[in-house]
Amino acid sequence: MEARTPRQVLGAAARLLNARLHGDRFPTIAPSGGDADRVFIGPTNYAGQADSWARALESARPQTRATSMKIRYGQDSFEYPADQTVSSVYSRLSRRWQHRQLRALQGYTGLLLESARPFLGGLYDSDAARQLEELGRTGVSCALLFHGSDIRDPDIHAQKERHSPFAVDRELRDRCRGMADRSRELIERTGLPVYVSTVGLLSEVEGSNWLPVVIETDVWQAGDPPLSAGLPLRVAHAPSTGIKGTDLIEESLQRLHADKIIDYQVVRGIPHSAMPDVYRNTDVVLDSFRTGNYGVAACEGLAAGRIVVAHISEEVRRRTRELTGEELPIVEATPESLAEVLLGIVEDPTRALGIAAAGPEFVRRFHGGSRSGAVLAEWLDQHTSRTQ
């Protein structure tokens, strides 16, 4: 264990005391013991996916207990569930928590590390590779998992996608390049298996595996199909700064709204738990027009049976077809063609409604948890067969 100077020890103690005075209690430790295989997934829990994958693995492999974990920075406005939540102050500064967490995880069967983040906080100078190495010595099977900007090469993406966010935002490009470089360095240093959460990321790491995002499909089911309420077309879009391309589509949407062709709703400041009700009163869900990929938000719209409109690259559509045997049920549009696509749905919705009707079953099969649970179970089975 690396030593800290007296000044560093005193500084850490002061910051931890301040955190306690503001109600930040000593965090829980990952559960340990028992006969079951234990698996840890964390520490980012983006969009609640670590917790969803944990539950999917337990369903696919009943002899397994999975622990999802997130390190919390400030206020968590979305409040996605996780088995273990640790404040960034404690994870970074508390040697007591770090050592106890390490001892608990040394008894685990597997660990899936998200986004190249140090799952033991500040231990070993926050070096994720050293933390993984320490676990590996005790026989824990480790793998790496990436979600998007944590592994995507922004320069290559800017060459592939005309409206790539990295082509117009230098600060974003530089920041994401730094994240991707750190992730690639970790892959190189550890040689561990790599999983990615979306189809569009498979081209980023040769030999990587698809671990589909998971949503709770039943929550998103809607009774009435799109356009049941008649016209105007009800269109919803949840902006995301720089990434989804809201700035590219806003003007045409506002124009269609002013002409009463669509009823455009910008979804902001709404808790995630309220989103199913928003979609039940929506005909069209607009997702991303910059990345060429699809993820959790699109899956939620598909599960609700809505007409999901986004720009999906030909590569992603092709690879989705190869992986699933099905066409991705998302209506294609670019920022330039979006107004025309929406007008086409108003004038003749037959094709769009047919695509939307395929959405709930597509999501149930590939994003309802069974596919992801099977992927994780296979990874774990390979480890246990080697150690028996």
C-alpha positions as CSV (number, residue, x, y, z in Angstrom):
1,M,0.0,0.0,0.0
2,E,1.3,3.5,-0.9
3,A,2.2,5.7,2.1
4,R,0.7,9.2,2.6
5,T,2.6,12.1,4.1
6,P,1.3,13.5,7.4
7,R,0.0,16.5,5.6
8,Q,-2.0,14.3,3.2
9,V,-3.4,12.3,6.1
10,L,-4.5,15.4,7.9
11,G,-6.0,16.8,4.8
12,A,-8.0,13.6,4.1
13,A,-9.2,13.5,7.7
14,A,-10.4,17.1,7.5
15,R,-12.3,16.5,4.3
16,L,-13.8,13.3,5.6
17,L,-14.9,15.0,8.8
18,N,-16.5,17.8,6.8
19,A,-18.4,15.2,4.7
20,R,-19.7,13.5,7.9
21,L,-20.8,16.9,9.3
22,H,-22.8,17.4,6.1
23,G,-24.6,14.0,6.5
24,D,-22.3,11.8,4.4
25,R,-22.1,8.6,6.4
26,F,-19.5,5.9,6.1
27,P,-20.4,3.9,3.0
28,T,-21.4,0.2,2.9
29,I,-19.0,-2.5,2.0
30,A,-19.7,-5.0,-0.8
31,P,-21.4,-8.0,0.6
32,S,-19.2,-11.1,1.0
33,G,-19.4,-14.7,2.2
34,G,-21.8,-17.5,1.4
35,D,-21.5,-20.3,-1.1
36,A,-22.8,-18.4,-4.2
37,D,-20.5,-17.0,-6.9
38,R,-20.3,-13.3,-6.4
39,V,-19.9,-10.7,-9.1
40,F,-19.2,-7.0,-8.9
41,I,-20.3,-4.5,-11.6
42,G,-19.3,-0.8,-11.3
43,P,-18.4,1.9,-10.4
44,T,-20.3,4.2,-12.7
45,N,-23.8,2.7,-13.1
46,Y,-24.5,4.9,-16.1
47,A,-28.3,5.0,-16.7
48,G,-28.6,2.3,-14.0
49,Q,-27.0,-0.2,-16.3
50,A,-24.7,-1.8,-13.8
51,D,-27.7,-2.6,-11.6
52,S,-29.7,-3.9,-14.6
53,W,-26.9,-6.1,-15.7
54,A,-26.5,-7.4,-12.1
55,R,-30.2,-8.4,-12.0
56,A,-30.0,-9.9,-15.5
57,L,-27.0,-12.1,-14.4
58,E,-28.8,-13.3,-11.3
59,S,-31.8,-14.3,-13.4
60,A,-29.7,-16.1,-16.0
61,R,-27.4,-17.8,-13.4
62,P,-29.4,-18.3,-10.1
63,Q,-26.4,-19.6,-8.2
64,T,-24.8,-16.1,-8.6
65,R,-25.2,-13.0,-6.4
66,A,-24.3,-9.8,-8.2
67,T,-23.5,-6.4,-6.6
68,S,-23.9,-3.2,-8.5
69,M,-22.0,-0.1,-7.4
70,K,-21.8,3.5,-8.2
71,I,-19.5,6.3,-7.0
72,R,-21.7,9.4,-6.4
73,Y,-20.4,12.8,-7.3
74,G,-22.6,15.5,-5.8
75,Q,-26.4,15.2,-6.1
76,D,-27.7,12.3,-8.1
77,S,-30.7,13.8,-9.9
78,F,-31.7,10.5,-11.7
79,E,-31.3,8.3,-8.6
80,Y,-30.9,5.1,-10.5
81,P,-30.8,2.1,-8.1
82,A,-27.5,0.4,-7.1
83,D,-26.7,-2.1,-4.4
84,Q,-23.8,0.0,-3.2
85,T,-23.5,3.8,-3.4
86,V,-20.3,5.4,-2.3
87,S,-19.6,9.1,-2.2
88,S,-16.6,10.3,-4.2
89,V,-15.1,11.8,-1.0
90,Y,-15.0,8.5,0.8
91,S,-13.9,6.5,-2.2
92,R,-11.1,8.8,-2.9
93,L,-9.9,9.5,0.7
94,S,-11.0,6.8,3.1
95,R,-8.3,4.2,3.5
96,R,-10.5,2.3,5.9
97,W,-13.3,2.0,3.3
98,Q,-10.8,1.1,0.5
99,H,-9.1,-1.7,2.5
100,R,-12.4,-3.2,3.6
101,Q,-13.8,-3.0,0.1
102,L,-10.7,-4.7,-1.3
103,R,-10.9,-7.6,1.3
104,A,-14.6,-8.1,0.4
105,L,-14.0,-8.2,-3.3
106,Q,-11.1,-10.6,-3.0
107,G,-13.7,-13.3,-2.2
108,Y,-15.6,-12.6,-5.4
109,T,-15.7,-14.8,-8.5
110,G,-15.8,-12.0,-11.1
111,L,-15.6,-8.2,-11.5
112,L,-16.8,-6.1,-14.4
113,L,-15.1,-2.7,-14.4
114,E,-17.0,0.2,-16.0
115,S,-15.3,3.0,-18.0
116,A,-11.7,2.3,-16.7
117,R,-12.6,4.0,-13.4
118,P,-10.8,3.0,-10.2
119,F,-13.3,0.8,-8.4
120,L,-11.4,1.2,-5.1
121,G,-11.2,5.0,-5.3
122,G,-7.9,6.5,-4.3
123,L,-6.2,3.2,-3.5
124,Y,-2.9,2.7,-5.3
125,D,-3.0,6.3,-6.4
126,S,-6.3,5.7,-8.2
127,D,-4.6,3.3,-10.6
128,A,-7.3,1.0,-11.9
129,A,-4.8,-1.4,-13.5
130,R,-3.1,-1.9,-10.1
131,Q,-6.4,-2.4,-8.4
132,L,-7.4,-5.1,-11.0
133,E,-4.0,-6.7,-10.7
134,E,-4.4,-7.0,-6.9
135,L,-7.8,-8.8,-7.4
136,G,-6.4,-11.0,-10.1
137,R,-3.8,-12.3,-7.7
138,T,-6.5,-13.8,-5.6
139,G,-8.2,-15.5,-8.5
140,V,-11.0,-13.0,-9.3
141,S,-11.9,-13.0,-13.0
142,C,-11.9,-9.4,-14.3
143,A,-13.3,-7.8,-17.5
144,L,-13.6,-4.3,-18.8
145,L,-16.8,-2.6,-19.9
146,F,-17.4,0.6,-21.9
147,H,-20.4,2.7,-22.5
148,G,-19.6,5.3,-25.2
149,S,-17.3,8.4,-24.9
150,D,-15.1,6.5,-22.4
151,I,-13.8,4.4,-25.4
152,R,-14.9,6.1,-28.6
153,D,-12.1,7.6,-30.7
154,P,-13.4,11.2,-31.3
155,D,-11.2,11.8,-34.3
156,I,-12.3,8.7,-36.2
157,H,-15.9,9.4,-35.2
158,A,-15.6,12.9,-36.6
159,Q,-14.4,11.5,-39.9
160,K,-17.3,8.9,-40.1
161,E,-20.2,11.0,-39.0
162,R,-21.0,14.3,-40.7
163,H,-22.7,15.7,-37.6
164,S,-20.3,14.2,-35.0
165,P,-20.3,16.3,-31.9
166,F,-16.5,16.0,-31.9
167,A,-16.3,17.8,-35.2
168,V,-17.8,21.0,-33.8
169,D,-16.8,21.0,-30.1
170,R,-13.0,21.1,-29.6
171,E,-13.3,21.0,-25.8
172,L,-15.5,17.9,-25.9
173,R,-13.2,16.3,-28.4
174,D,-10.1,16.9,-26.2
175,R,-11.9,15.7,-23.1
176,C,-13.2,12.5,-24.7
177,R,-9.9,11.8,-26.4
178,G,-8.3,11.8,-23.0
179,M,-10.9,9.4,-21.6
180,A,-10.5,7.1,-24.6
181,D,-6.7,7.2,-24.4
182,R,-6.8,6.1,-20.7
183,S,-9.3,3.3,-21.5
184,R,-7.1,2.0,-24.4
185,E,-4.0,2.1,-22.1
186,L,-5.9,0.1,-19.5
187,I,-6.9,-2.5,-22.2
188,E,-3.3,-2.7,-23.3
189,R,-1.9,-3.0,-19.7
190,T,-4.3,-5.6,-18.5
191,G,-5.1,-7.7,-21.6
192,L,-8.6,-8.3,-20.1
193,P,-11.7,-9.2,-22.1
194,V,-13.7,-6.1,-23.3
195,Y,-17.4,-5.7,-23.4
196,V,-19.3,-2.7,-24.9
197,S,-22.9,-1.7,-24.2
198,T,-23.9,-0.6,-27.7
199,V,-23.4,-2.0,-31.2
200,G,-21.7,1.1,-32.5
201,L,-18.8,0.6,-30.1
202,L,-17.8,-2.8,-31.4
203,S,-15.6,-1.2,-34.0
204,E,-13.7,0.7,-31.3
205,V,-12.0,-2.4,-29.8
206,E,-11.1,-5.4,-31.9
207,G,-12.4,-8.6,-30.4
208,S,-14.8,-6.8,-28.1
209,N,-18.2,-8.3,-27.1
210,W,-21.7,-6.8,-27.1
211,L,-23.3,-6.6,-23.7
212,P,-26.7,-5.0,-24.6
213,V,-28.1,-2.3,-22.5
214,V,-31.1,-3.5,-20.4
215,I,-34.4,-1.8,-19.6
216,E,-37.4,-3.0,-17.6
217,T,-39.7,-3.6,-20.6
218,D,-42.9,-3.9,-18.6
219,V,-42.6,-0.4,-17.2
220,W,-42.6,1.1,-20.6
221,Q,-45.6,-0.8,-22.1
222,A,-48.2,1.6,-23.4
223,G,-51.8,0.6,-24.2
224,D,-52.6,2.9,-27.1
225,P,-50.5,2.8,-30.3
226,P,-49.1,6.0,-31.8
227,L,-51.6,8.4,-33.5
228,S,-54.5,7.0,-31.5
229,A,-55.3,10.6,-30.4
230,G,-55.2,11.9,-34.0
231,L,-53.3,14.9,-35.1
232,P,-51.3,17.0,-34.5
233,L,-48.4,14.5,-34.2
234,R,-47.2,14.5,-30.7
235,V,-43.4,14.6,-30.7
236,A,-41.1,14.4,-27.7
237,H,-37.3,14.9,-27.4
238,A,-35.1,14.9,-24.3
239,P,-32.1,17.1,-25.1
240,S,-28.5,16.2,-24.2
241,T,-25.9,18.9,-24.3
242,G,-23.9,18.6,-27.5
243,I,-24.4,14.8,-28.0
244,K,-27.9,14.3,-29.4
245,G,-27.9,17.2,-31.8
246,T,-30.8,19.1,-30.4
247,D,-29.3,22.3,-31.8
248,L,-29.5,20.8,-35.3
249,I,-33.2,20.0,-35.2
250,E,-34.7,22.6,-32.9
251,E,-35.5,25.2,-35.6
252,S,-37.4,22.9,-37.9
253,L,-39.3,21.4,-35.0
254,Q,-40.4,24.8,-33.7
255,R,-41.5,25.7,-37.2
256,L,-43.6,22.5,-37.5
257,H,-45.0,23.2,-34.0
258,A,-45.9,26.8,-34.9
259,D,-47.7,25.5,-38.0
260,K,-49.7,23.0,-35.8
261,I,-48.4,20.1,-37.8
262,I,-46.8,18.6,-34.7
263,D,-47.2,19.2,-30.9
264,Y,-43.5,19.4,-29.9
265,Q,-42.6,18.7,-26.2
266,V,-39.1,19.3,-24.9
267,V,-38.5,16.9,-22.0
268,R,-36.4,18.5,-19.4
269,G,-36.3,18.3,-15.6
270,I,-38.5,15.2,-15.4
271,P,-37.5,12.3,-13.1
272,H,-36.7,9.1,-15.0
273,S,-39.5,7.4,-13.1
274,A,-42.0,9.8,-14.8
275,M,-40.8,9.1,-18.4
276,P,-43.0,6.1,-19.1
277,D,-46.1,8.4,-18.6
278,V,-44.5,11.0,-20.9
279,Y,-44.1,8.4,-23.7
280,R,-47.6,7.1,-23.3
281,N,-48.8,10.5,-24.3
282,T,-46.4,10.7,-27.3
283,D,-46.5,9.5,-30.9
284,V,-42.9,10.1,-31.9
285,V,-39.7,9.9,-29.8
286,L,-36.7,11.7,-31.2
287,D,-33.4,10.3,-30.1
288,S,-29.9,11.2,-31.3
289,F,-28.9,12.8,-34.6
290,R,-25.1,13.1,-34.1
291,T,-23.7,9.8,-32.9
292,G,-25.2,7.3,-35.5
293,N,-25.8,4.9,-32.6
294,Y,-28.7,3.9,-30.3
295,G,-28.8,3.2,-26.6
296,V,-31.0,3.3,-23.5
297,A,-33.3,6.2,-24.5
298,A,-34.1,4.7,-27.9
299,C,-34.8,1.3,-26.3
300,E,-37.2,2.9,-23.9
301,G,-39.1,4.6,-26.8
302,L,-39.2,1.3,-28.7
303,A,-40.4,-0.6,-25.6
304,A,-43.3,1.9,-25.4
305,G,-44.3,1.1,-29.0
306,R,-43.5,4.7,-30.0
307,I,-42.2,5.7,-33.4
308,V,-38.6,6.3,-32.6
309,V,-36.8,8.6,-35.1
310,A,-33.0,9.0,-35.1
311,H,-30.0,8.9,-37.3
312,I,-28.5,5.4,-37.2
313,S,-25.3,4.7,-39.3
314,E,-25.4,2.0,-41.9
315,E,-22.6,0.2,-40.0
316,V,-24.8,0.1,-36.8
317,R,-27.8,-1.1,-38.8
318,R,-25.8,-3.8,-40.5
319,R,-24.1,-5.1,-37.3
320,T,-27.4,-5.1,-35.5
321,R,-28.9,-7.2,-38.3
322,E,-25.9,-9.6,-38.1
323,L,-26.2,-9.9,-34.3
324,T,-29.9,-10.2,-33.9
325,G,-31.2,-11.4,-37.3
326,E,-33.6,-8.5,-37.3
327,E,-33.8,-4.9,-38.7
328,L,-33.4,-2.2,-36.1
329,P,-37.0,-0.7,-35.7
330,I,-35.9,2.9,-35.7
331,V,-37.1,5.3,-38.4
332,E,-34.1,6.9,-40.1
333,A,-33.7,10.7,-40.3
334,T,-30.9,13.2,-40.4
335,P,-31.1,16.8,-39.2
336,E,-31.7,17.8,-42.9
337,S,-34.4,15.3,-43.5
338,L,-36.2,15.3,-40.2
339,A,-38.9,17.7,-41.1
340,E,-39.7,15.8,-44.3
341,V,-39.8,12.5,-42.4
342,L,-42.2,13.9,-39.8
343,L,-44.4,15.4,-42.6
344,G,-44.4,11.9,-44.2
345,I,-45.6,10.3,-41.0
346,V,-48.4,12.8,-40.8
347,E,-49.5,12.2,-44.4
348,D,-49.1,8.4,-44.5
349,P,-48.1,6.8,-41.1
350,T,-48.5,3.2,-42.4
351,R,-44.8,2.4,-42.7
352,A,-43.7,4.2,-39.5
353,L,-46.5,2.5,-37.5
354,G,-45.3,-0.9,-38.8
355,I,-41.7,-0.2,-37.7
356,A,-43.0,1.0,-34.3
357,A,-45.1,-2.1,-33.8
358,A,-41.9,-4.2,-34.0
359,G,-40.2,-2.2,-31.3
360,P,-41.6,-3.8,-28.1
361,E,-40.7,-7.3,-29.1
362,F,-37.3,-6.3,-30.4
363,V,-36.4,-4.7,-27.1
364,R,-37.9,-7.6,-25.1
365,R,-35.7,-10.1,-26.9
366,F,-32.4,-8.2,-27.0
367,H,-32.7,-5.5,-24.3
368,G,-35.0,-7.1,-21.8
369,G,-32.2,-8.7,-19.8
370,S,-32.1,-12.3,-21.1
371,R,-29.5,-11.7,-23.8
372,S,-27.3,-9.7,-21.5
373,G,-27.6,-12.2,-18.6
374,A,-26.6,-15.0,-21.0
375,V,-23.5,-13.0,-22.1
376,L,-22.4,-12.5,-18.5
377,A,-23.2,-16.0,-17.5
378,E,-21.0,-17.3,-20.4
379,W,-18.1,-15.1,-19.2
380,L,-18.5,-16.4,-15.7
381,D,-18.9,-20.0,-16.7
382,Q,-15.6,-19.8,-18.6
383,H,-13.9,-18.6,-15.5
384,T,-15.3,-21.2,-13.2
385,S,-14.5,-24.0,-15.6
386,R,-10.9,-22.9,-15.6
387,T,-10.6,-22.8,-11.9
388,Q,-12.3,-26.1,-11.1
